[in-house]
Amino acid sequence: MENMKRIFARKLLNIKAIKLQVNEPFTWASGWKSPFYCDNRKALSHYDIRTFVKLELSHAVLSEFPQATAVAGVATGAIAQGALVADELAMPYAYVRPKPKDHGMKNLIEGELPKGARVVVVEDLISTGGSSLKAVAALREAGYEVVGMVASYTYGFAVAEKAFKEAGVRLVTLTDYEQVVAEAVKTGYISADDVRQLDTWRSDPANWMGGMAE
Protein backbone atom coordinates (compact mmCIF):
# COMPACT_ATOMS: atom_id res chain seq x y z
CA MET A 1 0.00 0.00 0.00
CA GLU A 2 1.36 3.42 -0.97
CA ASN A 3 2.32 5.57 1.99
CA MET A 4 0.71 8.90 2.81
CA LYS A 5 3.93 10.88 2.33
CA ARG A 6 4.24 9.78 -1.28
CA ILE A 7 0.54 10.46 -1.94
CA PHE A 8 0.81 13.99 -0.58
CA ALA A 9 4.03 14.61 -2.52
CA ARG A 10 2.15 13.74 -5.72
CA LYS A 11 -0.73 16.03 -4.82
CA LEU A 12 1.64 18.97 -4.26
CA LEU A 13 3.44 18.30 -7.54
CA ASN A 14 0.13 18.00 -9.42
CA ILE A 15 -1.02 21.47 -8.37
CA LYS A 16 2.47 22.91 -8.91
CA ALA A 17 2.82 23.81 -5.24
CA ILE A 18 6.32 22.38 -5.60
CA LYS A 19 8.59 23.50 -8.41
CA LEU A 20 11.98 22.04 -9.27
CA GLN A 21 14.20 24.20 -11.48
CA VAL A 22 17.80 23.04 -11.41
CA ASN A 23 18.87 25.29 -14.31
CA GLU A 24 16.84 28.34 -13.25
CA PRO A 25 17.11 28.42 -9.45
CA PHE A 26 14.91 30.52 -7.22
CA THR A 27 16.17 33.05 -4.68
CA TRP A 28 14.75 32.59 -1.19
CA ALA A 29 14.12 35.44 1.25
CA SER A 30 17.29 34.35 3.08
CA GLY A 31 19.33 34.98 -0.05
CA TRP A 32 19.93 31.29 -0.67
CA LYS A 33 19.85 30.13 -4.28
CA SER A 34 17.59 27.11 -4.56
CA PRO A 35 16.48 24.73 -7.35
CA PHE A 36 13.51 23.83 -5.17
CA TYR A 37 10.49 25.94 -4.25
CA CYS A 38 7.54 24.85 -2.13
CA ASP A 39 4.34 26.90 -1.75
CA ASN A 40 1.95 24.89 0.40
CA ARG A 41 -0.52 27.76 0.43
CA LYS A 42 -1.63 26.65 -3.02
CA ALA A 43 -3.23 23.64 -1.32
CA LEU A 44 -5.74 26.02 0.27
CA SER A 45 -7.18 26.80 -3.16
CA HIS A 46 -8.17 23.18 -3.84
CA TYR A 47 -10.98 21.77 -1.72
CA ASP A 48 -9.88 18.14 -1.96
CA ILE A 49 -6.25 18.87 -1.09
CA ARG A 50 -7.21 21.40 1.59
CA THR A 51 -9.38 18.73 3.18
CA PHE A 52 -6.59 16.14 2.87
CA VAL A 53 -4.17 18.47 4.67
CA LYS A 54 -6.70 19.28 7.38
CA LEU A 55 -7.51 15.64 8.09
CA GLU A 56 -3.95 14.32 7.87
CA LEU A 57 -2.51 17.05 10.10
CA SER A 58 -5.37 16.46 12.57
CA HIS A 59 -4.67 12.73 12.51
CA ALA A 60 -0.99 13.44 13.17
CA VAL A 61 -1.91 15.52 16.21
CA LEU A 62 -4.22 12.85 17.61
CA SER A 63 -1.77 10.00 17.04
CA GLU A 64 1.52 11.71 17.89
CA PHE A 65 0.52 14.41 20.37
CA PRO A 66 -2.64 13.15 22.11
CA GLN A 67 -1.88 15.32 25.14
CA ALA A 68 -2.45 18.52 23.13
CA THR A 69 -5.28 20.77 24.31
CA ALA A 70 -4.79 23.74 21.94
CA VAL A 71 -3.44 24.61 18.49
CA ALA A 72 -1.21 27.49 17.39
CA GLY A 73 -0.41 28.37 13.77
CA VAL A 74 2.76 30.12 12.61
CA ALA A 75 2.19 33.31 10.62
CA THR A 76 1.69 33.75 7.85
CA GLY A 77 1.85 30.51 5.93
CA ALA A 78 0.22 28.29 8.53
CA ILE A 79 -2.48 30.61 9.86
CA ALA A 80 -5.16 28.98 7.72
CA GLN A 81 -3.84 25.43 8.12
CA GLY A 82 -3.72 25.84 11.88
CA ALA A 83 -7.27 27.16 11.98
CA LEU A 84 -8.48 24.19 9.92
CA VAL A 85 -6.81 21.74 12.29
CA ALA A 86 -8.14 23.48 15.40
CA ASP A 87 -11.64 23.43 13.94
CA GLU A 88 -11.41 19.73 13.10
CA LEU A 89 -10.16 18.92 16.61
CA ALA A 90 -12.55 21.36 18.33
CA MET A 91 -9.64 23.02 20.16
CA PRO A 92 -8.81 26.63 21.04
CA TYR A 93 -6.68 28.39 18.44
CA ALA A 94 -4.22 31.26 18.18
CA TYR A 95 -1.45 32.20 15.80
CA VAL A 96 2.04 33.57 16.37
CA ARG A 97 3.43 36.55 14.47
CA PRO A 98 7.12 36.71 13.47
CA LYS A 99 7.34 39.91 15.54
CA PRO A 100 4.91 41.93 17.68
CA LYS A 101 2.41 44.09 15.82
CA ASP A 102 3.69 47.68 15.70
CA HIS A 103 0.35 49.24 16.68
CA GLY A 104 -2.76 48.60 18.75
CA MET A 105 -2.13 45.96 21.43
CA LYS A 106 1.26 45.11 19.87
CA ASN A 107 0.45 41.41 20.13
CA LEU A 108 2.93 38.69 19.26
CA ILE A 109 0.37 35.95 19.85
CA GLU A 110 -2.99 36.67 18.25
CA GLY A 111 -5.99 35.03 19.86
CA GLU A 112 -6.51 33.58 23.31
CA LEU A 113 -5.49 30.18 24.62
CA PRO A 114 -6.47 28.75 28.01
CA LYS A 115 -3.96 29.23 30.80
CA GLY A 116 -1.56 26.28 30.95
CA ALA A 117 -2.65 24.93 27.54
CA ARG A 118 -0.60 22.12 26.03
CA VAL A 119 -0.06 23.46 22.53
CA VAL A 120 0.70 21.71 19.26
CA VAL A 121 2.17 24.10 16.71
CA VAL A 122 1.12 23.91 13.04
CA GLU A 123 3.54 24.97 10.26
CA ASP A 124 3.27 24.85 6.49
CA LEU A 125 6.91 24.05 5.75
CA ILE A 126 10.24 23.74 7.53
CA SER A 127 13.43 25.09 5.97
CA THR A 128 16.05 26.19 8.51
CA GLY A 129 13.48 26.01 11.31
CA GLY A 130 14.26 29.50 12.53
CA SER A 131 10.81 31.10 12.23
CA SER A 132 9.08 27.95 13.47
CA LEU A 133 11.17 27.78 16.61
CA LYS A 134 10.75 31.51 17.25
CA ALA A 135 7.01 30.79 17.48
CA VAL A 136 7.71 27.96 19.92
CA ALA A 137 9.84 30.28 22.06
CA ALA A 138 7.07 32.92 22.09
CA LEU A 139 4.49 30.38 23.24
CA ARG A 140 6.76 29.05 25.96
CA GLU A 141 7.55 32.57 27.16
CA ALA A 142 3.80 33.22 27.38
CA GLY A 143 3.49 30.26 29.77
CA TYR A 144 2.25 27.52 27.44
CA GLU A 145 3.66 24.03 27.11
CA VAL A 146 4.58 23.19 23.52
CA VAL A 147 4.07 19.45 23.06
CA GLY A 148 5.29 19.29 19.45
CA MET A 149 4.88 20.53 15.91
CA VAL A 150 3.15 19.22 12.79
CA ALA A 151 3.90 20.56 9.30
CA SER A 152 2.99 19.83 5.72
CA TYR A 153 6.55 19.65 4.40
CA THR A 154 10.21 19.67 5.46
CA TYR A 155 13.39 20.00 3.43
CA GLY A 156 15.15 17.98 6.11
CA PHE A 157 18.15 20.28 6.32
CA ALA A 158 20.71 19.24 8.93
CA VAL A 159 20.64 22.74 10.41
CA ALA A 160 16.89 22.42 11.06
CA GLU A 161 17.16 18.95 12.56
CA LYS A 162 19.86 20.22 14.92
CA ALA A 163 17.82 23.28 15.88
CA PHE A 164 14.69 21.26 16.66
CA LYS A 165 16.69 18.80 18.73
CA GLU A 166 18.33 21.58 20.73
CA ALA A 167 14.95 23.25 21.30
CA GLY A 168 13.41 19.97 22.46
CA VAL A 169 10.66 20.07 19.84
CA ARG A 170 9.46 16.92 18.10
CA LEU A 171 8.44 17.46 14.47
CA VAL A 172 6.01 15.36 12.42
CA THR A 173 5.45 16.16 8.72
CA LEU A 174 3.06 14.98 6.02
CA THR A 175 5.79 14.72 3.40
CA ASP A 176 9.44 15.60 2.83
CA TYR A 177 12.26 16.17 0.37
CA GLU A 178 12.96 12.49 -0.27
CA GLN A 179 9.35 11.67 -1.12
CA VAL A 180 8.92 14.67 -3.40
CA VAL A 181 12.12 13.94 -5.32
CA ALA A 182 11.26 10.24 -5.68
CA GLU A 183 7.80 11.10 -7.01
CA ALA A 184 9.23 13.74 -9.36
CA VAL A 185 11.62 11.16 -10.82
CA LYS A 186 8.86 8.58 -11.15
CA THR A 187 6.69 10.97 -13.17
CA GLY A 188 9.57 12.18 -15.35
CA TYR A 189 9.43 15.73 -13.96
CA ILE A 190 13.16 15.56 -13.22
CA SER A 191 16.01 13.26 -14.29
CA ALA A 192 18.59 11.27 -12.34
CA ASP A 193 21.14 13.99 -13.17
CA ASP A 194 18.81 16.57 -11.65
CA VAL A 195 18.60 14.49 -8.47
CA ARG A 196 22.38 14.60 -8.07
CA GLN A 197 22.33 18.38 -8.32
CA LEU A 198 19.40 18.61 -5.90
CA ASP A 199 21.23 16.43 -3.38
CA THR A 200 24.34 18.61 -3.71
CA TRP A 201 22.21 21.69 -3.01
CA ARG A 202 20.50 20.07 -0.03
CA SER A 203 23.82 19.10 1.56
CA ASP A 204 24.98 22.75 1.62
CA PRO A 205 22.11 25.07 0.62
CA ALA A 206 23.75 28.25 1.95
CA ASN A 207 26.66 27.96 -0.48
CA TRP A 208 25.08 26.26 -3.52
CA MET A 209 25.72 28.36 -6.64
CA GLY A 210 27.07 31.14 -4.45
CA GLY A 211 23.85 31.61 -2.43
CA MET A 212 24.48 33.43 0.82
CA ALA A 213 22.41 33.17 4.00
CA GLU A 214 21.43 36.33 5.85
LINRAQUI-V320768 format. One record per helix or strand of 3 or more residues. SS is the DSSP state (h for helix, s for strand). FROM is the first residue (numbers start at 1). TO is the last residue. Records with the same first field share a line. If there is no record, write none. Layout:
SS = FROM-TO ; FROM-TO
//
This chain:
h = 4-14 ; 40-45 ; 47-64 ; 79-89 ; 130-141 ; 158-167 ; 177-186 ; 192-203 ; 208-210
s = 18-20 ; 36-38 ; 70-74 ; 92-96 ; 109-111 ; 118-126 ; 145-154 ; 171-176
//
